[in-house]
Amino acid sequence: MKKLLLLSSVLLAAAQIATANEIGIGYGVSSPIYHSKKNSYPLPLVNIEYDNFFIKGDNPYGLELGYNILERDNYVLSLYGVPFGGYNIKAKDMKSGYKTIDERETKIMGGVEFTYYPELFNVVTSVSAEYGEKGGNFNFRMSKPYFITPNFTIIPTVTYTYYDSDFIDYYFGVEPHEKNKENIIDTYDGKSAYRYGVGVLGNYKLTSNLSITGFTGVTKLSDGISDSPIADKDVVFMLGSGIIYTF
């Protein structure tokens, strides 16, 4: 996939508690979801807000541009757009025996998100929904920061995402003309699916403006995804790191 599913959700947890604008770059690796040769990714680490407008680089599909339409002390309601929603899957990047697939392209998606910051226990909770030309998804996240020292923070995160059948059919379905005599011997009609996972992010401040981050996690995919002939694993592990400048 273009981005790492849980990895981006862990990074989102960090963005949800950020009190300043941030920009940086990260790099992550994961076990494969598709039978693909590409399983390492650069990750934009962006969290910039100005007059309720924002840009985030931690959406699982890439950059997210939006506006906070309602903001209070303990909750925020936002509308946003994702220019490159979904995944860009190319036949040339697939392993031998899977190169007969059609290309899957990214699509513009729109979303709405509600984030709640309770005073009790300091657990950040968010729900969001995204939809585009090829279907959409519903997301739920919970995270809690632990300030180990003034410079070192750990953020465990729990995530759940539900995908509708249109989304799964486009990105994991197999049409008759995509079959071959090697590994794709059956068609596949996508059905609604879900994934859930846990992860942890650690952030260490080197200076008042510069910090390093590391993250890891595991995601479990439901049968609606893993039963596809072009899907490889139903459990995905990921690991990565990055550097962030705060201003």
C-alpha positions in Angstrom: 0.0 0.0 0.0 1.0 3.6 -0.5 1.1 4.3 3.2 1.3 2.2 6.3 -2.2 1.7 7.8 -1.5 1.7 11.6 1.7 3.7 11.3 -0.1 6.7 10.1 -2.7 6.3 12.9 0.1 6.3 15.5 1.5 9.5 14.0 -2.0 11.0 14.1 -2.1 10.5 17.8 1.0 12.6 18.1 -0.6 15.3 16.0 -3.7 15.3 18.1 -1.7 16.5 21.2 0.7 18.8 19.4 0.5 22.4 20.6 2.7 23.9 17.9 3.2 23.7 14.1 5.5 20.8 13.1 7.2 19.7 9.9 9.5 16.7 9.3 10.2 13.5 7.4 10.0 9.9 8.5 10.6 6.5 7.0 8.8 3.2 7.6 8.8 -0.4 6.7 6.1 -3.0 6.9 5.3 -6.6 6.2 3.3 -6.8 2.9 -0.4 -6.4 2.5 -0.4 -6.9 -1.2 1.9 -9.3 -3.0 4.0 -6.3 -3.7 7.8 -5.7 -3.8 7.4 -2.2 -2.3 7.1 -2.3 1.5 9.1 0.7 2.6 7.9 4.3 2.5 8.9 7.9 3.1 6.4 9.6 5.4 5.6 13.3 5.5 5.4 14.5 9.2 3.3 17.7 8.9 1.0 19.4 11.3 0.4 23.0 10.5 -2.6 25.1 11.5 -3.5 28.8 10.8 -6.8 30.5 11.6 -8.6 27.1 11.9 -7.2 25.9 8.5 -4.8 23.0 8.7 -2.5 20.6 6.8 -1.7 17.2 8.2 0.6 14.6 6.7 -0.6 11.7 9.0 -3.7 10.6 7.2 -3.3 7.0 6.0 -3.8 8.2 2.4 -1.3 11.1 2.6 -1.8 14.8 3.0 -5.0 16.1 4.6 -6.2 19.7 4.1 -9.1 21.0 6.2 -10.8 23.5 8.4 -12.0 23.3 12.0 -15.6 24.4 11.8 -16.2 24.1 15.5 -13.5 24.3 18.2 -14.0 24.2 22.0 -11.7 23.6 24.9 -12.2 19.8 24.8 -13.4 19.0 21.3 -13.0 19.9 17.7 -15.2 19.2 14.6 -13.3 19.3 11.3 -14.0 19.0 7.6 -11.2 18.0 5.3 -10.2 16.8 1.9 -7.6 14.1 0.9 -6.2 14.8 -2.5 -4.8 11.3 -2.9 -7.3 9.0 -1.2 -7.0 5.3 -1.5 -4.0 3.5 -2.9 -1.9 3.6 -6.0 -1.1 0.0 -7.0 0.9 -0.7 -10.1 1.3 -4.0 -11.8 5.1 -3.5 -12.2 5.4 -3.3 -8.4 3.8 -6.6 -7.8 5.7 -9.9 -7.4 6.0 -12.4 -10.2 2.6 -14.1 -10.8 0.6 -11.0 -9.8 1.5 -8.6 -12.6 -1.7 -9.1 -14.6 -3.7 -6.8 -12.3 -5.1 -3.5 -13.4 -3.6 -0.4 -11.9 -5.5 1.0 -8.9 -5.5 4.7 -8.7 -5.8 7.2 -5.9 -9.0 9.3 -5.7 -10.0 12.6 -4.1 -11.9 11.9 -0.8 -13.7 14.2 1.6 -14.0 13.6 5.3 -15.4 14.8 8.6 -13.8 14.2 12.0 -14.7 14.7 15.6 -11.9 14.7 18.2 -12.6 14.7 21.9 -10.0 15.8 24.6 -11.5 14.7 28.0 -10.0 16.2 31.1 -10.3 12.9 32.9 -7.5 10.4 32.1 -6.2 12.5 29.2 -7.4 9.9 26.6 -7.8 11.5 23.1 -10.6 9.9 21.1 -11.5 10.6 17.5 -14.1 9.4 15.0 -14.0 10.2 11.3 -15.5 9.2 8.0 -14.1 9.6 4.5 -15.7 9.0 1.2 -14.8 9.3 -2.5 -15.5 8.0 -6.0 -14.5 4.4 -5.0 -16.2 4.2 -1.6 -15.0 5.1 1.8 -14.2 4.2 5.4 -15.1 4.9 9.0 -12.3 5.3 11.6 -12.1 5.2 15.4 -8.9 6.0 17.4 -8.0 6.2 21.0 -4.6 7.4 22.4 -3.1 8.5 25.6 0.2 10.4 26.0 2.6 9.5 28.8 5.1 12.2 29.7 8.0 10.0 30.9 10.4 13.0 31.3 10.2 16.7 30.2 11.8 15.6 26.9 10.5 12.1 26.4 6.8 11.2 25.5 5.3 7.8 24.7 1.8 7.6 23.0 0.1 4.2 22.8 -2.7 4.1 20.2 -5.7 1.8 19.5 -7.3 2.0 16.0 -10.3 0.5 14.2 -11.3 1.1 10.5 -14.3 -0.1 8.6 -14.3 -0.1 4.8 -17.4 -0.3 2.6 -17.7 -2.9 -0.2 -17.1 -0.4 -3.0 -13.7 0.6 -1.5 -12.7 -3.1 -1.0 -13.9 -4.2 -4.4 -11.9 -1.5 -6.2 -8.6 -2.0 -4.3 -8.8 -5.7 -3.6 -11.3 -7.1 -6.0 -10.2 -9.2 -9.0 -11.9 -9.1 -12.4 -11.9 -12.1 -14.9 -9.3 -10.4 -17.2 -6.9 -10.1 -14.3 -6.7 -13.8 -13.7 -3.6 -15.8 -14.8 -2.4 -19.4 -14.7 0.1 -18.7 -12.0 -1.2 -17.2 -8.7 -4.4 -15.3 -9.6 -6.7 -18.2 -10.6 -10.0 -16.9 -9.2 -12.0 -13.7 -9.4 -12.9 -11.8 -6.2 -15.8 -9.6 -5.4 -14.9 -7.2 -2.7 -17.2 -7.0 0.4 -17.1 -4.7 3.4 -14.1 -5.3 5.7 -12.3 -3.9 8.7 -8.9 -3.8 10.4 -7.9 -3.0 13.9 -4.5 -2.5 15.5 -2.3 -1.2 18.3 0.8 0.9 18.1 3.1 3.0 20.1 5.1 6.2 19.3 8.0 7.6 21.2 9.2 11.2 20.8 12.4 12.7 22.3 13.1 16.4 22.2 16.8 17.1 21.2 16.3 20.8 21.5 13.4 23.2 21.9 12.7 22.9 18.1 14.1 19.6 17.1 12.9 16.1 18.1 13.3 12.5 16.9 10.5 10.0 16.8 10.2 6.2 16.6 7.1 4.1 16.1 6.0 0.5 15.8 2.7 -1.4 15.6 0.7 -4.3 14.4 -2.6 -4.4 12.4 -5.0 -7.3 11.9 -7.0 -7.4 8.6 -10.4 -9.0 8.3 -11.3 -11.8 5.8 -12.8 -9.2 3.5 -9.3 -8.0 2.7 -7.1 -11.1 3.3 -9.3 -13.4 1.2 -8.4 -11.4 -1.9 -6.0 -13.3 -4.2 -3.8 -10.2 -4.4 -3.6 -9.8 -0.6 -0.6 -11.4 1.1 -0.9 -11.1 4.9 -3.7 -10.7 7.4 -1.4 -9.5 10.1 0.8 -6.5 9.3 3.8 -5.4 11.3 5.4 -2.0 10.9 8.4 0.0 12.2 9.8 3.4 11.5 11.5 6.6 12.6 11.6 10.3 11.8 12.8 13.7 12.6 10.6 16.7 13.4 11.1 20.5 13.5 8.7 22.5 15.7 8.0 26.2 15.2 
